[in-house]
Amino acid sequence: MKKEIIYDEVLSMLNDRVDYKSITLSEVARRCDMGKSTIYEYFKSKDEMVFNSIVFYLNKMIKFFSSSFEISTFRTSLKTFMKAVIITMKANYWMVMPWTFTDFYAPFLSEEDADIITNTLYKCREVIFSLFTEICEKGEDEGTLFEYSESALNFAFSGLIGSFSEEIDSNFDFESQDSIDYINDLCASVVKQLN
């Protein structure tokens, strides 16, 4: 669908931290290999295009993290969770760090649009954290994790996100031995932090 191609390109530009002023209907049309008139069939303005692109992606991520993720064993689910968050961050780093959107892009949108996106970003982060909590509850049920506190969960989750934001770039390769070791080390770190 052409609209989703447009959404993907806008999100790619945002993720690359392209200056907001450089995101134009003409530039998006060029990158999508379509005419500017095609963009105008879907959006009246750049702000509408950016807003709809972000909301579309956020709703997609909320749906995935809240209903499409299946929990199996603790360690397998934790590793799969980490990979899903890394993929999300590679696609749009601000998905799990909403404050970065507020700092970089919110000032360019209407106050209403910025508030809607900011609230949805924080909702997405809550859904991701809730899934992390469910995975840790599975670890407790299995006996891998012992009794842990809400503050320990927050600390471990923040540690994961912090590590991802420092280590993950567009060249991250899940198949490389370094990446496999990195995920395994993070998994062990989470177990230590929560026990």
N, C-alpha and C positions, 0 to 999 in steps of 0.2 A: 504494500500500500504506500502511495506517495507520501501521505501524511507522516507515516512512521519513519520513512527515509529522512524527511525534513527534521523530525524530532531527534533522530539519531545524530544528525549532523550538528544541530544546535547544541545538543548535549556534549558532543565531542569538542566543540569550540569552547564551551564553558569549562569543560574539564581541563582543556589545555590552557586555561586562564587567559583566553583571548580577551583583549580589552573589550568591554561591553560596546563601546562605540564602533568597534570594527565588525561587530555582528550586524550585518545589514541583510535585508531581503535579497539584494542583488548578490552578495557574497554567498549566502546560503544556497541560492538558486545555482550559482556557478559550481559550488562544491557538490551539489546534488545532481549536476548535469541536467538541469531542467530550466525552463524559461521562468523569468521573473513573474510573468502572468500566472503561471501555475501556482506559485507561492501565494499570490493574491487571491486565488480561488479558495484558499483555506484560511488566510489570515489578513486582517485589515492593517496590521502594523507589526513592527518588530517586537514591541512589548508583548503583544498578544501571542506572537509566535514563540517567544522565549517562555512566557508564562505557561502556555499549553504544553510545551515540550517538557518542562520540569514537572508539572503536575502529572502528565501521562506517565513519565518514568517513575515518579514517586509512588503512584498508585500501583504500578506493576511490581515494584520492590516490596511494598507493604503486603500485597497479595502473596508473593513468593514466600517471604519470611514468616507470614502468619498462617498460611494454609498449604503451601506446596512442599515444604521441607519436612521430610520424614525422619524421625528420630529412631535410630537402631541402638547399637551399643554406645556407651558414653564416648569412648575414644574415637570410634569411627565417626560418630555424629559431630564431635568437636572438630575433627579435622575437616570434615565436609563443610561445617559451619564456617571455619576459618577461610576455606577456599571460596565460599560464596561471598563472604565479606570482602575478601581481596578482589574478587572479580567486580564486585559492586564499587569498591574504591578505585579500581583501575578505570572503570567506566565513568565514575563521577565521585571523586574523593569526598565531596561535601555531603554525600548521602549519609555518612556516619559521623560527619563533623559539621553539623548544621551551622555553627557559628561562622564557618568560612564563607558560606553563602551570604550570610548577613553582612560580613565585612566587605566582600568583593562585588556582589551584584545587587543586593537589596536596594541600595541607594538609587539605582537607575530605574526601578520599577515604581509604580504607584504604591502608595502606602498600603492600600487594600490588597493588591497582588502580592506585595512583599510579605505582609502578615499571613496571608493564606499559605504561601510557600513555606515560610519559616515554621508555622504551626504544623504543616504536613511533614516537613523535614524532622521535626522533633518527634512527631508521631511515628515516623519510620524508624527513628533511632530507638524509640521505646519498644517497638515491635521486635527489632533485632535483639535488644537487650532481653526482652521477654523470652525469646527463643533460646538465647544463651542460658538463661535461668532454667528453662525446661531441660536443656541438655545436662546441666549440672545436677538437677534433681534426679535424672536418670543415673548419673554417676554415683549419687548418694544411695539410690535404690540398689545398685550393683555392688556397693561396698568399695568402689574406687575412691570416692570422696567421703569424708566424714562430715559431721555437722559443721556448717559454715554460716557466716552471717551475711546480711544484706551489704554491709560495708565491704566485706571480702569479695563478694560478687562484683560490686562496683569497681573495686580496685583491680581485680583480674580483667574485667572487661575493658576498663580504661587502659590497662597495660597492653592488651592485645591491639586496641585501636592505635595507641601510641607507637607500638612496634611496627604496625602496618604502615602508618603514615611516614615513618622514617625509612623503611626498607623497600616498600613496594613502588615499583615504577612500571612504565608501560612494557618493559622488557622482561618482567617477571615470568619465569617459565616453570610451571608446576611439575614438569617432567624431569627437570634437572636434579641432580643429587643434592646440590646446595639448597634448592627449594624444599625438597623432601626433608632434609635435615632441619631446615628452618622451621617448618610446620611441626615436626616431631619435637623439637626443642621448645617451641611455644606451648605445645600440648602438655609437656612435662612441667613447664613453668606454671601453667594454670592449675595443675594438680597440686603443686607445691604451695601456691598462693592460697588455695582454698582448703588445704588440710592443716 
